[in-house]
Amino acid sequence: MRHMLTAVLAAVSLSSIASAQTPPSPAAPPAPAPRQSEIGAAIAGDMDDLMTLYRDLHANPELSGQESETGVKLAKRLKTMKFDVTEKVGGTGVVAVMKNGSGPVLLIRADMDGLPVTEQTGLPFASKVRAKTAEGVDTGVMHACGHDTHMTAFIETAKLLSARKDQWKGTLVMILQPAEETGKGARAMLEDGLYNRFPRPTHAIAFHDAANLEAGKIGYTPGYALANVDSVDIVVKGIGGHGAYPQATKDPIVLGARIVTTLQTLVSREQDPQDPAVVTVGSFQSGTKHNIIPDEAKLQLTVRSYSDETRAKLIKGIERIARGEAIAAGISEDRMPVVSVKDEFTPSTYNPPEFAEQMATLLRGHFAQDQVVKTPPVMGGEDFGRYYRADKNINSFIFWVGGVPADQMAKAAAGQLSLPSLHSPFWAPEADKVVATASEALTVLALDILKRD
């Protein structure tokens, strides 16, 4: 044992001497930092003004359909850039057109509305705005979905493109859209003649900030990117009475509970697992007192899907289950549940795959390779999809720009932090990185789509 130790020590000593005599290998040179593009440098020079605009938009949000001051404020900026600006399109929407010879017609869109959320970010420029919803509810208002970053990047993109007319040819149609959060804004602008009163686009692009990507990262999804979103109401009718004598009633609470339970089988047992869908009962309201069986119960559902076929199947399934459970409970024909689909349906957003990959390749060639990543589709909704649905000859592309600070992303990955989602009162993206990345990406894509040759 002792001899073995002596041998080991000798070997270590010789190894140390050899190490001391052998010069160390030169360290690998650090990877070169990505070269700042001319567009990136221009954005950096504008950042102080952009952050002033962002803070102003953040502190002064307006609810869906009420974006009057926001629209006027941004329209003034677009006019100074020599766009032909039309206000009050589809309510409070703004359309800015710049013609620069013959060529493609590119639509670039940003949404303007805030949410009925009371801000809790603690930012020095946090919103203190209160307003009434269309239903008359008094509420705090916040840009909890990041539309303030969308508008700021939109304005910078307009400025960059208006200053580079020698680099593109065609027509820019830049729109500031109201009421994205209610699913009504894109439809309202289209119904107000967006494709008839103004040049009809051949291409359409937009971005959305992301609460699950590191700030400055770009995510894209070929094909379905966001879901169909339906709000469904079910009125369950019963026969009320005294809680002590249930045999003389038809209890709508019990029937409603059966409907809720059976609805879960629509996705788990009737839907192809490779075709995602969601049926969530978000509200169940009934009754007024402990010992009274009420006459009716009201259910509110959110229903998510991608294809129109799956959407129709789910809605028919909801109607079938509600009726079937009522029959099983002995409800008479004249008191069958009433199922209604709310009008503010948001259609799924689809990125034509070939065009999406072309745009992603272009972005990868401009930004660092690992800055652009393919992301899975989500069950959130976004009415940007209506512009493609209104004319499927359009090449349409929406992408994500991450807003989570890198240190928070690392802590979340280590299980040390729970990240706020979009629509959270705590959501505060790293705005300068979102705006800088999105402005540059939108400009790069636009210059390629509208290239002269």
C-alpha positions as CSV (number, residue, x, y, z in Angstrom):
1,M,0.0,0.0,0.0
2,R,2.8,2.4,0.9
3,H,4.7,1.6,-2.3
4,M,1.7,2.3,-4.3
5,L,1.3,5.7,-2.6
6,T,5.0,6.5,-3.3
7,A,4.5,5.6,-6.9
8,V,1.5,7.8,-7.2
9,L,3.2,10.8,-5.6
10,A,6.2,10.3,-7.9
11,A,3.9,10.2,-10.9
12,V,2.1,13.4,-9.7
13,S,5.4,15.1,-9.2
14,L,6.7,14.2,-12.6
15,S,3.4,15.3,-14.1
16,S,3.6,18.7,-12.3
17,I,7.2,19.2,-13.6
18,A,6.1,18.4,-17.2
19,S,3.2,20.7,-16.9
20,A,5.4,23.5,-15.6
21,Q,7.8,23.0,-18.5
22,T,5.1,22.7,-21.2
23,P,3.7,26.1,-22.3
24,P,-0.1,26.2,-21.9
25,S,-2.2,25.9,-25.0
26,P,-3.4,29.3,-26.2
27,A,-7.0,30.0,-25.2
28,A,-9.6,29.9,-27.9
29,P,-10.4,33.4,-29.1
30,P,-13.8,34.6,-28.0
31,A,-16.6,34.4,-30.5
32,P,-17.0,37.7,-32.3
33,A,-20.0,39.7,-31.2
34,P,-22.7,40.0,-33.9
35,R,-22.0,43.0,-36.0
36,Q,-24.5,45.8,-35.5
37,S,-26.4,46.4,-38.7
38,E,-27.0,49.8,-40.2
39,I,-30.7,49.4,-39.2
40,G,-29.8,48.3,-35.7
41,A,-27.6,51.4,-35.3
42,A,-30.4,53.7,-36.5
43,I,-32.7,52.1,-33.9
44,A,-30.2,52.5,-31.2
45,G,-29.9,56.2,-32.0
46,D,-33.7,56.5,-31.8
47,M,-34.0,54.6,-28.5
48,D,-34.4,57.5,-26.1
49,D,-37.4,58.9,-28.1
50,L,-38.8,55.4,-28.5
51,M,-38.7,54.7,-24.8
52,T,-40.4,58.1,-24.1
53,L,-43.1,57.1,-26.5
54,Y,-43.4,53.6,-24.9
55,R,-43.7,55.0,-21.4
56,D,-46.4,57.4,-22.5
57,L,-48.4,54.6,-24.2
58,H,-47.9,52.3,-21.2
59,A,-49.1,55.0,-18.7
60,N,-52.1,55.9,-20.8
61,P,-53.8,52.8,-22.1
62,E,-57.4,52.7,-23.5
63,L,-59.8,49.9,-23.5
64,S,-61.0,48.1,-26.7
65,G,-63.0,50.4,-29.0
66,Q,-62.0,53.4,-26.9
67,E,-58.5,54.0,-28.4
68,S,-59.3,57.6,-29.6
69,E,-56.4,59.4,-28.0
70,T,-54.0,56.7,-28.8
71,G,-55.0,56.7,-32.5
72,V,-54.7,60.5,-32.8
73,K,-51.3,60.6,-31.0
74,L,-49.8,58.0,-33.4
75,A,-51.5,59.4,-36.5
76,K,-49.7,62.7,-35.9
77,R,-46.4,60.9,-36.0
78,L,-47.2,59.1,-39.2
79,K,-48.3,62.3,-40.9
80,T,-44.9,63.9,-40.1
81,M,-43.3,60.9,-42.0
82,K,-45.3,61.8,-45.1
83,F,-47.8,58.9,-45.0
84,D,-51.3,59.5,-46.3
85,V,-53.2,59.0,-43.1
86,T,-56.9,58.1,-42.6
87,E,-58.3,58.0,-39.1
88,K,-61.4,56.4,-37.6
89,V,-61.4,53.3,-39.8
90,G,-63.4,50.6,-38.1
91,G,-64.0,52.9,-35.2
92,T,-60.7,54.2,-33.9
93,G,-58.4,52.5,-36.3
94,V,-55.7,54.3,-38.4
95,V,-54.6,53.5,-41.9
96,A,-51.3,55.1,-43.2
97,V,-50.4,54.6,-46.8
98,M,-47.1,55.3,-48.6
99,K,-46.8,54.6,-52.3
100,N,-43.4,54.3,-53.8
101,G,-43.9,53.1,-57.4
102,S,-45.2,49.8,-58.6
103,G,-44.6,46.6,-56.7
104,P,-46.0,44.5,-53.8
105,V,-48.5,45.9,-51.3
106,L,-47.3,45.2,-47.8
107,L,-49.7,45.6,-44.8
108,I,-48.0,46.0,-41.4
109,R,-50.3,45.9,-38.4
110,A,-50.1,46.9,-34.7
111,D,-52.9,46.7,-32.2
112,M,-53.7,49.6,-29.8
113,D,-56.0,48.4,-27.0
114,G,-55.3,47.8,-23.3
115,L,-57.0,45.4,-21.0
116,P,-59.4,45.8,-18.0
117,V,-56.5,44.9,-15.6
118,T,-55.3,46.9,-12.6
119,E,-51.5,47.2,-13.0
120,Q,-49.2,45.8,-10.2
121,T,-45.8,46.0,-11.9
122,G,-44.5,48.7,-9.6
123,L,-43.0,50.5,-12.6
124,P,-42.5,54.3,-12.1
125,F,-44.7,54.9,-15.2
126,A,-47.3,52.3,-14.3
127,S,-50.8,52.9,-15.5
128,K,-53.2,54.5,-13.0
129,V,-56.0,54.8,-15.6
130,R,-59.5,53.7,-14.7
131,A,-62.3,53.4,-17.2
132,K,-65.7,51.7,-17.8
133,T,-66.0,48.6,-19.9
134,A,-68.7,48.3,-22.6
135,E,-70.7,46.4,-19.9
136,G,-70.4,49.3,-17.5
137,V,-67.8,47.8,-15.1
138,D,-65.4,50.3,-13.6
139,T,-61.9,48.9,-13.8
140,G,-58.2,49.7,-13.9
141,V,-56.7,49.6,-17.4
142,M,-53.3,48.2,-18.4
143,H,-51.2,47.2,-21.4
144,A,-50.9,43.7,-19.9
145,C,-50.6,42.2,-23.4
146,G,-47.7,44.4,-24.6
147,H,-49.6,46.3,-27.2
148,D,-47.6,49.4,-26.1
149,T,-44.4,47.6,-27.4
150,H,-46.3,46.7,-30.6
151,M,-47.2,50.4,-31.3
152,T,-43.7,51.7,-30.4
153,A,-42.0,49.2,-32.8
154,F,-44.6,50.0,-35.4
155,I,-43.8,53.7,-35.3
156,E,-40.1,53.1,-35.5
157,T,-40.6,50.7,-38.5
158,A,-42.6,53.4,-40.2
159,K,-39.8,55.9,-39.7
160,L,-37.1,53.5,-40.9
161,L,-39.0,52.6,-44.1
162,S,-40.0,56.2,-44.9
163,A,-36.4,57.2,-44.7
164,R,-35.2,54.4,-47.0
165,K,-37.5,54.8,-50.0
166,D,-34.5,54.3,-52.2
167,Q,-34.3,50.7,-50.9
168,W,-37.8,49.5,-51.7
169,K,-40.5,49.7,-54.3
170,G,-44.3,49.2,-53.9
171,T,-46.9,50.3,-51.4
172,L,-46.9,50.3,-47.6
173,V,-50.2,50.0,-45.8
174,M,-49.6,50.5,-42.1
175,I,-52.6,50.0,-39.8
176,L,-53.2,50.7,-36.2
177,Q,-56.0,48.4,-35.2
178,P,-58.5,48.8,-32.3
179,A,-60.2,46.1,-30.2
180,E,-57.9,43.1,-30.7
181,E,-58.6,41.9,-27.2
182,T,-62.4,41.6,-27.9
183,G,-61.8,40.0,-31.3
184,K,-63.7,42.8,-33.1
185,G,-61.0,45.1,-34.4
186,A,-59.8,43.4,-37.5
187,R,-63.3,42.5,-38.6
188,A,-64.4,46.1,-38.0
189,M,-61.6,47.5,-40.2
190,L,-62.3,45.0,-42.9
191,E,-66.0,45.7,-42.8
192,D,-65.2,49.5,-43.1
193,G,-63.5,48.9,-46.4
194,L,-59.9,48.2,-45.5
195,Y,-59.4,46.1,-48.7
196,N,-61.6,48.4,-50.9
197,R,-60.8,51.9,-49.8
198,F,-57.1,51.3,-49.5
199,P,-54.6,49.2,-51.6
200,R,-55.3,45.5,-51.2
201,P,-52.2,43.8,-49.6
202,T,-50.2,41.1,-51.3
203,H,-48.4,40.5,-48.0
204,A,-49.2,41.1,-44.3
205,I,-46.8,41.0,-41.3
206,A,-47.0,41.6,-37.6
207,F,-45.4,40.6,-34.3
208,H,-46.5,39.9,-30.7
209,D,-44.4,40.2,-27.6
210,A,-43.9,36.9,-25.7
211,A,-43.9,36.2,-22.0
212,N,-42.1,32.8,-22.4
213,L,-39.1,33.8,-24.5
214,E,-36.0,35.6,-23.5
215,A,-36.0,39.2,-24.4
216,G,-34.8,39.8,-27.9
217,K,-35.4,36.2,-29.1
218,I,-37.6,35.8,-32.2
219,G,-40.0,32.9,-32.4
220,Y,-42.0,31.7,-35.4
221,T,-44.5,29.0,-36.1
222,P,-45.3,27.7,-39.6
223,G,-48.9,26.8,-40.2
224,Y,-51.4,27.3,-37.3
225,A,-49.8,29.7,-34.9
226,L,-52.8,30.8,-32.7
227,A,-56.2,29.3,-32.1
228,N,-59.8,29.8,-32.9
229,V,-61.3,31.4,-29.8
230,D,-65.1,31.0,-29.0
231,S,-67.1,32.1,-26.0
232,V,-70.1,29.9,-25.5
233,D,-72.9,30.5,-23.0
234,I,-75.2,27.7,-21.8
235,V,-78.5,28.5,-20.0
236,V,-79.6,25.4,-18.1
237,K,-83.3,25.4,-17.2
238,G,-84.8,23.5,-14.4
239,I,-87.8,23.7,-12.0
240,G,-87.1,25.5,-8.8
241,G,-88.4,24.8,-5.3
242,H,-87.6,24.2,-1.7
243,G,-84.3,22.5,-0.9
244,A,-86.0,20.2,1.6
245,Y,-88.3,18.8,-1.2
246,P,-86.0,18.1,-4.1
247,Q,-88.4,15.5,-5.5
248,A,-90.7,18.3,-6.5
249,T,-88.0,20.1,-8.6
250,K,-85.7,19.6,-11.5
251,D,-82.4,20.8,-10.1
252,P,-80.5,22.9,-12.7
253,I,-77.3,22.9,-10.5
254,V,-77.1,19.1,-10.6
255,L,-77.8,19.1,-14.4
256,G,-75.3,21.8,-15.0
257,A,-72.7,19.8,-13.0
258,R,-73.4,16.8,-15.2
259,I,-73.0,18.9,-18.3
260,V,-69.6,20.3,-17.1
261,T,-68.4,16.7,-16.4
262,T,-69.5,15.3,-19.7
263,L,-68.0,18.2,-21.7
264,Q,-64.6,17.0,-20.6
265,T,-65.0,14.0,-22.8
266,L,-65.2,16.1,-26.0
267,V,-61.5,16.6,-25.9
268,S,-60.4,13.5,-24.0
269,R,-62.5,10.9,-25.9
270,E,-63.8,12.4,-29.1
271,Q,-60.9,14.5,-30.3
272,D,-57.8,13.2,-32.1
273,P,-55.0,13.7,-29.6
274,Q,-52.8,15.1,-32.4
275,D,-55.4,17.8,-33.1
276,P,-55.4,20.0,-30.0
277,A,-58.5,21.5,-28.5
278,V,-59.7,23.1,-25.3
279,V,-63.1,23.2,-23.7
280,T,-63.0,25.1,-20.4
281,V,-65.9,26.1,-18.2
282,G,-64.8,29.4,-16.7
283,S,-68.0,30.3,-14.9
284,F,-70.9,28.5,-13.3
285,Q,-73.6,30.7,-11.7
286,S,-76.8,29.7,-10.1
287,G,-78.9,30.2,-7.0
288,T,-79.4,32.8,-4.3
289,K,-79.9,31.0,-1.0
290,H,-79.0,27.8,0.9
291,N,-82.4,26.2,0.9
292,I,-83.7,27.2,-2.5
293,I,-83.3,25.1,-5.6
294,P,-83.1,27.7,-8.5
295,D,-84.9,27.7,-11.8
296,E,-81.7,27.9,-13.9
297,A,-78.0,27.8,-14.0
298,K,-75.6,29.7,-16.4
299,L,-72.4,28.3,-17.7
300,Q,-69.7,30.3,-19.6
301,L,-67.2,28.4,-21.7
302,T,-64.0,29.2,-23.7
303,V,-63.5,26.9,-26.6
304,R,-60.2,26.7,-28.5
305,S,-59.3,24.9,-31.7
306,Y,-57.2,25.4,-34.9
307,S,-59.1,24.2,-37.9
308,D,-62.6,25.3,-38.8
309,E,-63.7,21.7,-38.9
310,T,-62.6,21.0,-35.3
311,R,-64.3,24.2,-34.2
312,A,-67.6,23.2,-35.7
313,K,-67.3,19.7,-34.2
314,L,-66.7,21.1,-30.7
315,I,-69.6,23.5,-30.9
316,K,-72.0,20.8,-32.1
317,G,-70.7,18.5,-29.4
318,I,-71.4,21.1,-26.7
319,E,-75.0,21.4,-28.0
320,R,-75.4,17.6,-28.1
321,I,-74.1,17.0,-24.6
322,A,-76.2,19.8,-23.1
323,R,-79.4,18.5,-24.7
324,G,-78.5,14.8,-24.0
325,E,-77.9,15.4,-20.2
326,A,-81.2,17.4,-20.0
327,I,-83.1,14.5,-21.6
328,A,-81.4,12.1,-19.1
329,A,-82.5,14.4,-16.2
330,G,-86.1,14.3,-17.4
331,I,-86.3,17.9,-18.6
332,S,-89.2,18.6,-20.9
333,E,-88.7,19.7,-24.5
334,D,-89.8,23.3,-23.8
335,R,-87.0,23.7,-21.1
336,M,-84.0,22.3,-23.0
337,P,-80.7,24.1,-22.4
338,V,-80.0,27.1,-24.6
339,V,-76.5,27.1,-26.1
340,S,-75.3,30.4,-27.8
341,V,-72.0,31.2,-29.4
342,K,-70.9,34.8,-28.8
343,D,-70.4,36.9,-31.8
344,E,-66.8,38.0,-30.9
345,F,-65.3,34.8,-32.3
346,T,-61.6,35.2,-33.0
347,P,-60.5,32.9,-35.9
348,S,-57.2,31.0,-35.8
349,T,-54.1,32.6,-37.2
350,Y,-52.3,30.8,-39.9
351,N,-48.8,31.4,-41.3
352,P,-48.6,29.8,-44.8
353,P,-45.7,27.4,-44.1
354,E,-43.5,28.1,-47.1
355,F,-43.7,31.9,-46.6
356,A,-43.1,31.5,-42.8
357,E,-39.9,29.5,-43.5
358,Q,-38.8,32.1,-46.1
359,M,-39.2,34.9,-43.5
360,A,-37.4,32.8,-40.8
361,T,-34.5,32.1,-43.1
362,L,-34.2,35.8,-43.8
363,L,-34.3,36.7,-40.1
364,R,-31.7,34.0,-39.4
365,G,-29.4,35.5,-42.0
366,H,-29.7,39.0,-40.4
367,F,-29.7,38.2,-36.7
368,A,-27.5,35.8,-34.7
369,Q,-28.4,32.2,-35.7
370,D,-29.6,31.2,-32.2
371,Q,-31.7,34.3,-31.9
372,V,-34.4,32.9,-34.2
373,V,-36.2,29.8,-33.0
374,K,-39.2,27.7,-34.1
375,T,-41.9,27.7,-31.5
376,P,-45.0,25.5,-31.1
377,P,-48.5,26.8,-31.8
378,V,-50.4,28.2,-28.8
379,M,-54.0,28.2,-27.8
380,G,-54.1,31.9,-27.3
381,G,-56.1,34.0,-29.8
382,E,-55.1,36.9,-32.1
383,D,-57.4,38.4,-34.7
384,F,-54.5,39.2,-37.1
385,G,-55.6,35.9,-38.8
386,R,-58.6,37.7,-40.2
387,Y,-56.5,39.6,-42.7
388,Y,-55.4,36.4,-44.3
389,R,-58.8,34.8,-44.1
390,A,-60.3,37.7,-46.0
391,D,-58.0,37.0,-48.9
392,K,-56.0,33.7,-48.9
393,N,-53.9,34.9,-51.7
394,I,-52.0,37.1,-49.2
395,N,-48.7,35.9,-47.8
396,S,-49.2,36.4,-44.1
397,F,-46.7,36.1,-41.2
398,I,-46.9,36.9,-37.5
399,F,-43.9,36.2,-35.2
400,W,-43.1,36.4,-31.5
401,V,-40.4,38.7,-29.9
402,G,-39.4,37.6,-26.4
403,G,-39.8,40.0,-23.5
404,V,-38.5,38.1,-20.5
405,P,-35.2,39.5,-19.0
406,A,-32.4,36.9,-19.3
407,D,-31.8,36.7,-15.5
408,Q,-35.5,36.0,-14.9
409,M,-35.5,33.4,-17.7
410,A,-32.6,31.6,-16.0
411,K,-34.2,31.6,-12.6
412,A,-37.5,30.3,-14.1
413,A,-35.5,27.5,-15.8
414,A,-34.0,26.6,-12.5
415,G,-37.4,26.5,-10.8
416,Q,-36.6,29.6,-8.7
417,L,-39.1,31.9,-10.2
418,S,-42.6,31.8,-11.7
419,L,-42.9,34.0,-14.7
420,P,-46.1,36.2,-15.2
421,S,-48.0,35.5,-18.4
422,L,-49.5,37.8,-20.9
423,H,-52.6,39.5,-19.4
424,S,-51.0,39.3,-15.9
425,P,-51.1,42.5,-13.8
426,F,-47.4,41.8,-13.2
427,W,-46.3,41.5,-16.9
428,A,-43.6,44.0,-17.7
429,P,-41.5,43.1,-20.8
430,E,-37.9,44.3,-21.2
431,A,-39.3,46.9,-23.5
432,D,-36.2,48.3,-25.1
433,K,-35.1,44.9,-26.3
434,V,-38.6,44.0,-27.6
435,V,-38.9,47.3,-29.4
436,A,-35.4,47.2,-30.9
437,T,-35.7,43.6,-32.1
438,A,-39.2,43.9,-33.4
439,S,-38.4,47.2,-35.3
440,E,-35.4,45.7,-36.9
441,A,-37.1,42.4,-37.8
442,L,-40.2,44.2,-39.3
443,T,-37.9,46.5,-41.3
444,V,-35.7,43.7,-42.6
445,L,-38.8,41.7,-43.7
446,A,-40.4,44.7,-45.3
447,L,-37.3,45.7,-47.3
448,D,-37.1,42.1,-48.6
449,I,-40.8,41.9,-49.5
450,L,-40.7,45.3,-51.2
451,K,-37.2,44.8,-52.7
452,R,-36.8,46.8,-56.0
453,D,-35.6,43.8,-58.1
